[in-house]
Amino acid sequence: MSCATEQPGGVVLTIRAKPKASRSRVLAVRNEALEVAIAAAPVDGKANVELIRTLADYFGVPRSAVELVSGNSGRTKRVRLRGLGLPEVARRLAELPA
C-alpha cells in the first residue's frame, strides 16, 4: 500500500484532493495516492476542513484524529490518521475500486 505508511503517532496517507465535486467521498487509490472528491471550493481552507471530515467519516475516527501534515494549499496532501494501524487502514483501502 504505497499511499499509506505507518509512522509514530499514526498512519500517514498521501492524498490527491479533487475539490468542487458534487459530493465528498473517498474514490480510489491511484498513482500511489488516495483520491478524495471534496464538495467544497479551495477557498479559505474550506476544502481542507471538508477533506478532514470526509476522511474521519470514512475511517471511523473522530475529526480530531485526522491531521493535515503537509499540502495545505495544494491538491497533493499528506494526512496523519491517529488511532489506527496500517493493517486497519489497508483493510479499508482494499475495499475501494482499483
Biopython code that builds the backbone (N, CA, C, O; Angstrom):
import numpy as np
from Bio.PDB.StructureBuilder import StructureBuilder

atoms = [
    (1, "MET", "N", (0.866, -1.173, 0.000)),
    (1, "MET", "CA", (0.000, 0.000, 0.000)),
    (1, "MET", "C", (0.907, 1.230, 0.000)),
    (1, "MET", "O", (1.325, 1.702, 1.057)),
    (2, "SER", "N", (1.200, 1.729, -1.163)),
    (2, "SER", "CA", (2.180, 2.790, -1.281)),
    (2, "SER", "C", (1.642, 4.172, -0.887)),
    (2, "SER", "O", (2.431, 5.103, -0.727)),
    (3, "CYS", "N", (0.341, 4.328, -0.730)),
    (3, "CYS", "CA", (-0.187, 5.638, -0.334)),
    (3, "CYS", "C", (-0.242, 5.788, 1.189)),
    (3, "CYS", "O", (-0.540, 6.871, 1.693)),
    (4, "ALA", "N", (0.043, 4.712, 1.920)),
    (4, "ALA", "CA", (-0.038, 4.754, 3.386)),
    (4, "ALA", "C", (1.248, 4.218, 3.998)),
    (4, "ALA", "O", (1.762, 3.183, 3.573)),
    (5, "THR", "N", (1.762, 4.924, 4.994)),
    (5, "THR", "CA", (2.927, 4.468, 5.736)),
    (5, "THR", "C", (2.657, 4.629, 7.220)),
    (5, "THR", "O", (2.052, 5.608, 7.655)),
    (6, "GLU", "N", (3.116, 3.649, 7.989)),
    (6, "GLU", "CA", (2.944, 3.732, 9.439)),
    (6, "GLU", "C", (4.118, 4.496, 10.017)),
    (6, "GLU", "O", (5.275, 4.198, 9.720)),
    (7, "GLN", "N", (3.813, 5.482, 10.843)),
    (7, "GLN", "CA", (4.826, 6.302, 11.487)),
    (7, "GLN", "C", (4.440, 6.459, 12.948)),
    (7, "GLN", "O", (3.296, 6.191, 13.316)),
    (8, "PRO", "N", (5.375, 6.890, 13.786)),
    (8, "PRO", "CA", (4.994, 7.148, 15.170)),
    (8, "PRO", "C", (3.834, 8.140, 15.219)),
    (8, "PRO", "O", (3.888, 9.199, 14.595)),
    (9, "GLY", "N", (2.818, 7.800, 15.942)),
    (9, "GLY", "CA", (1.660, 8.683, 16.058)),
    (9, "GLY", "C", (0.534, 8.364, 15.097)),
    (9, "GLY", "O", (-0.506, 9.021, 15.130)),
    (10, "GLY", "N", (0.717, 7.362, 14.233)),
    (10, "GLY", "CA", (-0.382, 7.000, 13.342)),
    (10, "GLY", "C", (0.067, 6.619, 11.952)),
    (10, "GLY", "O", (1.242, 6.340, 11.711)),
    (11, "VAL", "N", (-0.885, 6.612, 11.045)),
    (11, "VAL", "CA", (-0.649, 6.259, 9.650)),
    (11, "VAL", "C", (-0.729, 7.534, 8.826)),
    (11, "VAL", "O", (-1.668, 8.318, 8.969)),
    (12, "VAL", "N", (0.265, 7.738, 7.958)),
    (12, "VAL", "CA", (0.276, 8.916, 7.092)),
    (12, "VAL", "C", (-0.141, 8.486, 5.693)),
    (12, "VAL", "O", (0.415, 7.550, 5.119)),
    (13, "LEU", "N", (-1.131, 9.189, 5.161)),
    (13, "LEU", "CA", (-1.661, 8.918, 3.824)),
    (13, "LEU", "C", (-1.275, 10.031, 2.864)),
    (13, "LEU", "O", (-1.273, 11.207, 3.230)),
    (14, "THR", "N", (-0.949, 9.654, 1.638)),
    (14, "THR", "CA", (-0.793, 10.630, 0.566)),
    (14, "THR", "C", (-2.146, 10.761, -0.105)),
    (14, "THR", "O", (-2.732, 9.769, -0.540)),
    (15, "ILE", "N", (-2.641, 11.986, -0.188)),
    (15, "ILE", "CA", (-3.982, 12.276, -0.690)),
    (15, "ILE", "C", (-3.878, 13.107, -1.959)),
    (15, "ILE", "O", (-3.039, 14.002, -2.059)),
    (16, "ARG", "N", (-4.716, 12.811, -2.906)),
    (16, "ARG", "CA", (-4.885, 13.662, -4.090)),
    (16, "ARG", "C", (-6.307, 14.209, -4.008)),
    (16, "ARG", "O", (-7.268, 13.493, -4.290)),
    (17, "ALA", "N", (-6.441, 15.477, -3.624)),
    (17, "ALA", "CA", (-7.749, 16.105, -3.433)),
    (17, "ALA", "C", (-8.316, 16.566, -4.765)),
    (17, "ALA", "O", (-7.597, 17.068, -5.628)),
    (18, "LYS", "N", (-9.623, 16.384, -4.911)),
    (18, "LYS", "CA", (-10.346, 16.828, -6.106)),
    (18, "LYS", "C", (-11.484, 17.734, -5.641)),
    (18, "LYS", "O", (-12.603, 17.273, -5.418)),
    (19, "PRO", "N", (-11.185, 19.040, -5.496)),
    (19, "PRO", "CA", (-12.196, 19.973, -4.974)),
    (19, "PRO", "C", (-13.302, 20.256, -5.978)),
    (19, "PRO", "O", (-13.201, 19.931, -7.160)),
    (20, "LYS", "N", (-14.356, 20.869, -5.469)),
    (20, "LYS", "CA", (-15.541, 21.282, -6.244)),
    (20, "LYS", "C", (-16.277, 20.094, -6.861)),
    (20, "LYS", "O", (-16.838, 20.210, -7.951)),
    (21, "ALA", "N", (-16.277, 18.968, -6.176)),
    (21, "ALA", "CA", (-17.019, 17.790, -6.642)),
    (21, "ALA", "C", (-18.491, 17.939, -6.249)),
    (21, "ALA", "O", (-18.841, 18.802, -5.443)),
    (22, "SER", "N", (-19.341, 17.098, -6.820)),
    (22, "SER", "CA", (-20.762, 17.160, -6.491)),
    (22, "SER", "C", (-21.025, 16.702, -5.057)),
    (22, "SER", "O", (-21.948, 17.190, -4.406)),
    (23, "ARG", "N", (-20.205, 15.754, -4.563)),
    (23, "ARG", "CA", (-20.309, 15.344, -3.162)),
    (23, "ARG", "C", (-18.956, 14.833, -2.704)),
    (23, "ARG", "O", (-18.145, 14.382, -3.512)),
    (24, "SER", "N", (-18.720, 14.907, -1.406)),
    (24, "SER", "CA", (-17.446, 14.465, -0.841)),
    (24, "SER", "C", (-17.469, 12.963, -0.628)),
    (24, "SER", "O", (-18.419, 12.411, -0.073)),
    (25, "ARG", "N", (-16.392, 12.305, -1.084)),
    (25, "ARG", "CA", (-16.282, 10.862, -0.898)),
    (25, "ARG", "C", (-14.870, 10.407, -1.227)),
    (25, "ARG", "O", (-14.151, 11.056, -1.988)),
    (26, "VAL", "N", (-14.487, 9.282, -0.643)),
    (26, "VAL", "CA", (-13.214, 8.655, -0.958)),
    (26, "VAL", "C", (-13.429, 7.857, -2.236)),
    (26, "VAL", "O", (-14.352, 7.047, -2.316)),
    (27, "LEU", "N", (-12.576, 8.084, -3.241)),
    (27, "LEU", "CA", (-12.784, 7.495, -4.553)),
    (27, "LEU", "C", (-12.015, 6.198, -4.770)),
    (27, "LEU", "O", (-12.625, 5.142, -4.941)),
    (28, "ALA", "N", (-10.682, 6.262, -4.765)),
    (28, "ALA", "CA", (-9.864, 5.102, -5.107)),
    (28, "ALA", "C", (-8.405, 5.400, -4.787)),
    (28, "ALA", "O", (-8.027, 6.540, -4.515)),
    (29, "VAL", "N", (-7.601, 4.347, -4.829)),
    (29, "VAL", "CA", (-6.153, 4.510, -4.734)),
    (29, "VAL", "C", (-5.615, 4.431, -6.158)),
    (29, "VAL", "O", (-5.773, 3.421, -6.843)),
    (30, "ARG", "N", (-4.973, 5.523, -6.589)),
    (30, "ARG", "CA", (-4.390, 5.586, -7.931)),
    (30, "ARG", "C", (-3.069, 6.326, -7.863)),
    (30, "ARG", "O", (-2.935, 7.322, -7.151)),
    (31, "ASN", "N", (-2.089, 5.828, -8.615)),
    (31, "ASN", "CA", (-0.784, 6.503, -8.710)),
    (31, "ASN", "C", (-0.200, 6.831, -7.339)),
    (31, "ASN", "O", (0.281, 7.939, -7.104)),
    (32, "GLU", "N", (-0.249, 5.861, -6.447)),
    (32, "GLU", "CA", (0.333, 5.962, -5.108)),
    (32, "GLU", "C", (-0.272, 7.077, -4.254)),
    (32, "GLU", "O", (0.400, 7.643, -3.392)),
    (33, "ALA", "N", (-1.555, 7.391, -4.504)),
    (33, "ALA", "CA", (-2.256, 8.388, -3.699)),
    (33, "ALA", "C", (-3.720, 7.985, -3.559)),
    (33, "ALA", "O", (-4.289, 7.343, -4.442)),
    (34, "LEU", "N", (-4.312, 8.367, -2.447)),
    (34, "LEU", "CA", (-5.736, 8.149, -2.208)),
    (34, "LEU", "C", (-6.491, 9.339, -2.783)),
    (34, "LEU", "O", (-6.317, 10.465, -2.317)),
    (35, "GLU", "N", (-7.325, 9.105, -3.785)),
    (35, "GLU", "CA", (-8.097, 10.185, -4.391)),
    (35, "GLU", "C", (-9.362, 10.424, -3.576)),
    (35, "GLU", "O", (-10.105, 9.494, -3.262)),
    (36, "VAL", "N", (-9.588, 11.694, -3.242)),
    (36, "VAL", "CA", (-10.748, 12.072, -2.444)),
    (36, "VAL", "C", (-11.443, 13.248, -3.113)),
    (36, "VAL", "O", (-10.840, 14.300, -3.325)),
    (37, "ALA", "N", (-12.721, 13.061, -3.445)),
    (37, "ALA", "CA", (-13.536, 14.140, -4.003)),
    (37, "ALA", "C", (-14.019, 15.009, -2.849)),
    (37, "ALA", "O", (-14.463, 14.500, -1.819)),
    (38, "ILE", "N", (-13.930, 16.313, -3.029)),
    (38, "ILE", "CA", (-14.293, 17.267, -1.982)),
    (38, "ILE", "C", (-15.360, 18.213, -2.522)),
    (38, "ILE", "O", (-15.153, 18.882, -3.534)),
    (39, "ALA", "N", (-16.499, 18.265, -1.841)),
    (39, "ALA", "CA", (-17.609, 19.133, -2.263)),
    (39, "ALA", "C", (-17.463, 20.519, -1.654)),
    (39, "ALA", "O", (-18.396, 21.050, -1.052)),
    (40, "ALA", "N", (-16.294, 21.087, -1.816)),
    (40, "ALA", "CA", (-16.043, 22.445, -1.338)),
    (40, "ALA", "C", (-14.976, 23.051, -2.239)),
    (40, "ALA", "O", (-14.113, 22.348, -2.764)),
    (41, "ALA", "N", (-15.051, 24.348, -2.404)),
    (41, "ALA", "CA", (-14.034, 25.043, -3.189)),
    (41, "ALA", "C", (-12.801, 25.262, -2.314)),
    (41, "ALA", "O", (-12.914, 25.389, -1.095)),
    (42, "PRO", "N", (-11.628, 25.305, -2.939)),
    (42, "PRO", "CA", (-10.397, 25.526, -2.163)),
    (42, "PRO", "C", (-10.228, 27.005, -1.801)),
    (42, "PRO", "O", (-9.272, 27.657, -2.221)),
    (43, "VAL", "N", (-11.165, 27.510, -1.022)),
    (43, "VAL", "CA", (-11.157, 28.914, -0.615)),
    (43, "VAL", "C", (-11.225, 28.978, 0.906)),
    (43, "VAL", "O", (-12.063, 28.323, 1.525)),
    (44, "ASP", "N", (-10.345, 29.764, 1.500)),
    (44, "ASP", "CA", (-10.338, 29.981, 2.950)),
    (44, "ASP", "C", (-10.255, 28.679, 3.749)),
    (44, "ASP", "O", (-10.793, 28.605, 4.853)),
    (45, "GLY", "N", (-9.599, 27.663, 3.219)),
    (45, "GLY", "CA", (-9.419, 26.407, 3.940)),
    (45, "GLY", "C", (-10.647, 25.516, 3.999)),
    (45, "GLY", "O", (-10.635, 24.497, 4.689)),
    (46, "LYS", "N", (-11.706, 25.881, 3.288)),
    (46, "LYS", "CA", (-12.939, 25.097, 3.349)),
    (46, "LYS", "C", (-12.756, 23.689, 2.791)),
    (46, "LYS", "O", (-13.346, 22.741, 3.311)),
    (47, "ALA", "N", (-11.955, 23.537, 1.750)),
    (47, "ALA", "CA", (-11.724, 22.206, 1.181)),
    (47, "ALA", "C", (-10.944, 21.332, 2.158)),
    (47, "ALA", "O", (-11.208, 20.133, 2.254)),
    (48, "ASN", "N", (-9.999, 21.904, 2.876)),
    (48, "ASN", "CA", (-9.237, 21.120, 3.854)),
    (48, "ASN", "C", (-10.124, 20.659, 5.010)),
    (48, "ASN", "O", (-9.991, 19.530, 5.483)),
    (49, "VAL", "N", (-11.016, 21.519, 5.460)),
    (49, "VAL", "CA", (-11.951, 21.143, 6.526)),
    (49, "VAL", "C", (-12.847, 20.004, 6.050)),
    (49, "VAL", "O", (-13.094, 19.051, 6.790)),
    (50, "GLU", "N", (-13.329, 20.105, 4.822)),
    (50, "GLU", "CA", (-14.193, 19.063, 4.265)),
    (50, "GLU", "C", (-13.412, 17.770, 4.047)),
    (50, "GLU", "O", (-13.961, 16.685, 4.238)),
    (51, "LEU", "N", (-12.144, 17.865, 3.650)),
    (51, "LEU", "CA", (-11.295, 16.682, 3.492)),
    (51, "LEU", "C", (-11.152, 15.950, 4.821)),
    (51, "LEU", "O", (-11.286, 14.727, 4.869)),
    (52, "ILE", "N", (-10.884, 16.674, 5.885)),
    (52, "ILE", "CA", (-10.735, 16.073, 7.216)),
    (52, "ILE", "C", (-12.034, 15.401, 7.638)),
    (52, "ILE", "O", (-12.009, 14.288, 8.162)),
    (53, "ARG", "N", (-13.170, 16.061, 7.418)),
    (53, "ARG", "CA", (-14.460, 15.464, 7.762)),
    (53, "ARG", "C", (-14.694, 14.182, 6.968)),
    (53, "ARG", "O", (-15.126, 13.174, 7.529)),
    (54, "THR", "N", (-14.413, 14.215, 5.677)),
    (54, "THR", "CA", (-14.636, 13.060, 4.806)),
    (54, "THR", "C", (-13.761, 11.875, 5.231)),
    (54, "THR", "O", (-14.242, 10.744, 5.305)),
    (55, "LEU", "N", (-12.494, 12.130, 5.506)),
    (55, "LEU", "CA", (-11.595, 11.046, 5.919)),
    (55, "LEU", "C", (-11.979, 10.491, 7.295)),
    (55, "LEU", "O", (-11.926, 9.281, 7.513)),
    (56, "ALA", "N", (-12.361, 11.365, 8.212)),
    (56, "ALA", "CA", (-12.782, 10.911, 9.540)),
    (56, "ALA", "C", (-14.000, 10.002, 9.436)),
    (56, "ALA", "O", (-14.059, 8.956, 10.083)),
    (57, "ASP", "N", (-14.964, 10.402, 8.626)),
    (57, "ASP", "CA", (-16.162, 9.576, 8.433)),
    (57, "ASP", "C", (-15.811, 8.240, 7.786)),
    (57, "ASP", "O", (-16.298, 7.194, 8.216)),
    (58, "TYR", "N", (-14.978, 8.270, 6.765)),
    (58, "TYR", "CA", (-14.642, 7.040, 6.029)),
    (58, "TYR", "C", (-13.894, 6.040, 6.919)),
    (58, "TYR", "O", (-14.185, 4.844, 6.895)),
    (59, "PHE", "N", (-12.935, 6.535, 7.700)),
    (59, "PHE", "CA", (-12.130, 5.632, 8.526)),
    (59, "PHE", "C", (-12.721, 5.407, 9.917)),
    (59, "PHE", "O", (-12.173, 4.629, 10.698)),
    (60, "GLY", "N", (-13.825, 6.071, 10.239)),
    (60, "GLY", "CA", (-14.499, 5.851, 11.510)),
    (60, "GLY", "C", (-13.726, 6.358, 12.712)),
    (60, "GLY", "O", (-13.711, 5.725, 13.767)),
    (61, "VAL", "N", (-13.081, 7.510, 12.544)),
    (61, "VAL", "CA", (-12.333, 8.120, 13.647)),
    (61, "VAL", "C", (-12.874, 9.528, 13.876)),
    (61, "VAL", "O", (-13.510, 10.092, 12.986)),
    (62, "PRO", "N", (-12.634, 10.103, 15.050)),
    (62, "PRO", "CA", (-13.061, 11.485, 15.274)),
    (62, "PRO", "C", (-12.263, 12.445, 14.384)),
    (62, "PRO", "O", (-11.138, 12.140, 13.988)),
    (63, "ARG", "N", (-12.840, 13.583, 14.080)),
    (63, "ARG", "CA", (-12.137, 14.574, 13.256)),
    (63, "ARG", "C", (-10.823, 14.997, 13.894)),
    (63, "ARG", "O", (-9.864, 15.319, 13.192)),
    (64, "SER", "N", (-10.774, 14.999, 15.213)),
    (64, "SER", "CA", (-9.544, 15.390, 15.904)),
    (64, "SER", "C", (-8.412, 14.389, 15.673)),
    (64, "SER", "O", (-7.256, 14.702, 15.958)),
    (65, "ALA", "N", (-8.715, 13.196, 15.166)),
    (65, "ALA", "CA", (-7.698, 12.182, 14.891)),
    (65, "ALA", "C", (-7.133, 12.305, 13.478)),
    (65, "ALA", "O", (-6.253, 11.533, 13.098)),
    (66, "VAL", "N", (-7.624, 13.261, 12.698)),
    (66, "VAL", "CA", (-7.154, 13.473, 11.329)),
    (66, "VAL", "C", (-6.414, 14.804, 11.298)),
    (66, "VAL", "O", (-6.976, 15.851, 11.619)),
    (67, "GLU", "N", (-5.135, 14.744, 10.905)),
    (67, "GLU", "CA", (-4.293, 15.940, 10.923)),
    (67, "GLU", "C", (-3.659, 16.154, 9.552)),
    (67, "GLU", "O", (-3.045, 15.243, 8.997)),
    (68, "LEU", "N", (-3.810, 17.351, 9.014)),
    (68, "LEU", "CA", (-3.167, 17.712, 7.764)),
    (68, "LEU", "C", (-1.693, 17.987, 8.060)),
    (68, "LEU", "O", (-1.361, 18.936, 8.771)),
    (69, "VAL", "N", (-0.807, 17.143, 7.503)),
    (69, "VAL", "CA", (0.623, 17.248, 7.782)),
    (69, "VAL", "C", (1.297, 18.188, 6.792)),
    (69, "VAL", "O", (2.141, 18.997, 7.177)),
    (70, "SER", "N", (0.929, 18.084, 5.515)),
    (70, "SER", "CA", (1.513, 18.965, 4.501)),
    (70, "SER", "C", (0.555, 19.095, 3.325)),
    (70, "SER", "O", (-0.374, 18.303, 3.167)),
    (71, "GLY", "N", (0.803, 20.110, 2.502)),
    (71, "GLY", "CA", (-0.021, 20.325, 1.320)),
    (71, "GLY", "C", (-1.232, 21.181, 1.575)),
    (71, "GLY", "O", (-2.264, 21.007, 0.927)),
    (72, "ASN", "N", (-1.126, 22.101, 2.506)),
    (72, "ASN", "CA", (-2.258, 22.944, 2.890)),
    (72, "ASN", "C", (-2.908, 23.647, 1.703)),
    (72, "ASN", "O", (-4.131, 23.781, 1.659)),
    (73, "SER", "N", (-2.103, 24.099, 0.737)),
    (73, "SER", "CA", (-2.676, 24.851, -0.379)),
    (73, "SER", "C", (-2.598, 24.114, -1.713)),
    (73, "SER", "O", (-2.984, 24.674, -2.739)),
    (74, "GLY", "N", (-2.112, 22.881, -1.725)),
    (74, "GLY", "CA", (-2.025, 22.131, -2.972)),
    (74, "GLY", "C", (-3.041, 21.011, -3.028)),
    (74, "GLY", "O", (-3.756, 20.755, -2.060)),
    (75, "ARG", "N", (-3.098, 20.346, -4.168)),
    (75, "ARG", "CA", (-4.013, 19.209, -4.307)),
    (75, "ARG", "C", (-3.420, 17.931, -3.720)),
    (75, "ARG", "O", (-4.158, 17.051, -3.276)),
    (76, "THR", "N", (-2.103, 17.826, -3.716)),
    (76, "THR", "CA", (-1.450, 16.667, -3.118)),
    (76, "THR", "C", (-1.147, 16.997, -1.666)),
    (76, "THR", "O", (-0.479, 17.986, -1.363)),
    (77, "LYS", "N", (-1.646, 16.156, -0.781)),
    (77, "LYS", "CA", (-1.540, 16.414, 0.656)),
    (77, "LYS", "C", (-1.052, 15.170, 1.383)),
    (77, "LYS", "O", (-1.131, 14.059, 0.858)),
    (78, "ARG", "N", (-0.554, 15.362, 2.581)),
    (78, "ARG", "CA", (-0.229, 14.243, 3.459)),
    (78, "ARG", "C", (-1.035, 14.445, 4.733)),
    (78, "ARG", "O", (-1.032, 15.521, 5.332)),
    (79, "VAL", "N", (-1.723, 13.385, 5.129)),
    (79, "VAL", "CA", (-2.631, 13.446, 6.271)),
    (79, "VAL", "C", (-2.290, 12.322, 7.234)),
    (79, "VAL", "O", (-2.083, 11.183, 6.815)),
    (80, "ARG", "N", (-2.231, 12.635, 8.525)),
    (80, "ARG", "CA", (-1.977, 11.627, 9.552)),
    (80, "ARG", "C", (-3.298, 11.210, 10.188)),
    (80, "ARG", "O", (-4.101, 12.051, 10.592)),
    (81, "LEU", "N", (-3.508, 9.896, 10.271)),
    (81, "LEU", "CA", (-4.656, 9.321, 10.985)),
    (81, "LEU", "C", (-4.141, 8.755, 12.291)),
    (81, "LEU", "O", (-3.357, 7.806, 12.288)),
    (82, "ARG", "N", (-4.562, 9.316, 13.396)),
    (82, "ARG", "CA", (-4.148, 8.806, 14.705)),
    (82, "ARG", "C", (-5.174, 7.788, 15.198)),
    (82, "ARG", "O", (-6.372, 7.921, 14.949)),
    (83, "GLY", "N", (-4.686, 6.780, 15.896)),
    (83, "GLY", "CA", (-5.581, 5.788, 16.485)),
    (83, "GLY", "C", (-5.836, 4.589, 15.598)),
    (83, "GLY", "O", (-6.585, 3.691, 15.981)),
    (84, "LEU", "N", (-5.231, 4.551, 14.420)),
    (84, "LEU", "CA", (-5.377, 3.410, 13.515)),
    (84, "LEU", "C", (-4.003, 2.884, 13.141)),
    (84, "LEU", "O", (-3.038, 3.642, 13.048)),
    (85, "GLY", "N", (-3.924, 1.583, 12.930)),
    (85, "GLY", "CA", (-2.691, 0.974, 12.462)),
    (85, "GLY", "C", (-2.750, 0.751, 10.966)),
    (85, "GLY", "O", (-3.812, 0.852, 10.352)),
    (86, "LEU", "N", (-1.605, 0.447, 10.386)),
    (86, "LEU", "CA", (-1.539, 0.218, 8.946)),
    (86, "LEU", "C", (-2.443, -0.928, 8.487)),
    (86, "LEU", "O", (-3.064, -0.810, 7.431)),
    (87, "PRO", "N", (-2.544, -2.046, 9.245)),
    (87, "PRO", "CA", (-3.448, -3.115, 8.796)),
    (87, "PRO", "C", (-4.909, -2.666, 8.691)),
    (87, "PRO", "O", (-5.612, -3.056, 7.759)),
    (88, "GLU", "N", (-5.365, -1.853, 9.642)),
    (88, "GLU", "CA", (-6.751, -1.362, 9.600)),
    (88, "GLU", "C", (-6.977, -0.430, 8.408)),
    (88, "GLU", "O", (-7.995, -0.523, 7.723)),
    (89, "VAL", "N", (-6.027, 0.459, 8.170)),
    (89, "VAL", "CA", (-6.135, 1.390, 7.048)),
    (89, "VAL", "C", (-6.094, 0.615, 5.733)),
    (89, "VAL", "O", (-6.890, 0.876, 4.831)),
    (90, "ALA", "N", (-5.174, -0.333, 5.625)),
    (90, "ALA", "CA", (-5.056, -1.136, 4.400)),
    (90, "ALA", "C", (-6.337, -1.917, 4.128)),
    (90, "ALA", "O", (-6.740, -2.059, 2.974)),
    (91, "ARG", "N", (-6.975, -2.421, 5.172)),
    (91, "ARG", "CA", (-8.226, -3.162, 5.012)),
    (91, "ARG", "C", (-9.310, -2.264, 4.419)),
    (91, "ARG", "O", (-10.045, -2.673, 3.521)),
    (92, "ARG", "N", (-9.400, -1.034, 4.932)),
    (92, "ARG", "CA", (-10.407, -0.095, 4.405)),
    (92, "ARG", "C", (-10.099, 0.291, 2.956)),
    (92, "ARG", "O", (-11.003, 0.378, 2.126)),
    (93, "LEU", "N", (-8.838, 0.519, 2.664)),
    (93, "LEU", "CA", (-8.462, 0.921, 1.312)),
    (93, "LEU", "C", (-8.648, -0.207, 0.312)),
    (93, "LEU", "O", (-8.915, 0.043, -0.864)),
    (94, "ALA", "N", (-8.511, -1.438, 0.764)),
    (94, "ALA", "CA", (-8.706, -2.596, -0.126)),
    (94, "ALA", "C", (-10.150, -2.705, -0.600)),
    (94, "ALA", "O", (-10.416, -3.358, -1.610)),
    (95, "GLU", "N", (-11.087, -2.080, 0.109)),
    (95, "GLU", "CA", (-12.498, -2.111, -0.271)),
    (95, "GLU", "C", (-12.801, -1.172, -1.438)),
    (95, "GLU", "O", (-13.867, -1.262, -2.047)),
    (96, "LEU", "N", (-11.870, -0.277, -1.750)),
    (96, "LEU", "CA", (-12.089, 0.706, -2.813)),
    (96, "LEU", "C", (-11.818, 0.088, -4.186)),
    (96, "LEU", "O", (-11.072, -0.885, -4.297)),
    (97, "PRO", "N", (-12.427, 0.656, -5.231)),
    (97, "PRO", "CA", (-12.117, 0.184, -6.580)),
    (97, "PRO", "C", (-10.666, 0.485, -6.930)),
    (97, "PRO", "O", (-10.095, 1.459, -6.441)),
    (98, "ALA", "N", (-10.086, -0.331, -7.757)),
    (98, "ALA", "CA", (-8.666, -0.145, -8.141)),
    (98, "ALA", "C", (-8.516, 0.951, -9.169)),
    (98, "ALA", "O", (-7.402, 1.243, -9.603)),
]
sb = StructureBuilder()
sb.init_structure("model")
sb.init_model(0)
sb.init_chain("A")
sb.init_seg("    ")
for serial, (resi, resn, name, xyz) in enumerate(atoms, 1):
    if name == "N":
        sb.init_residue(resn, " ", resi, " ")
    sb.init_atom(name, np.array(xyz, "f"), 0.0, 1.0, " ", f" {name:<3s}", serial, name[0])
structure = sb.get_structure()
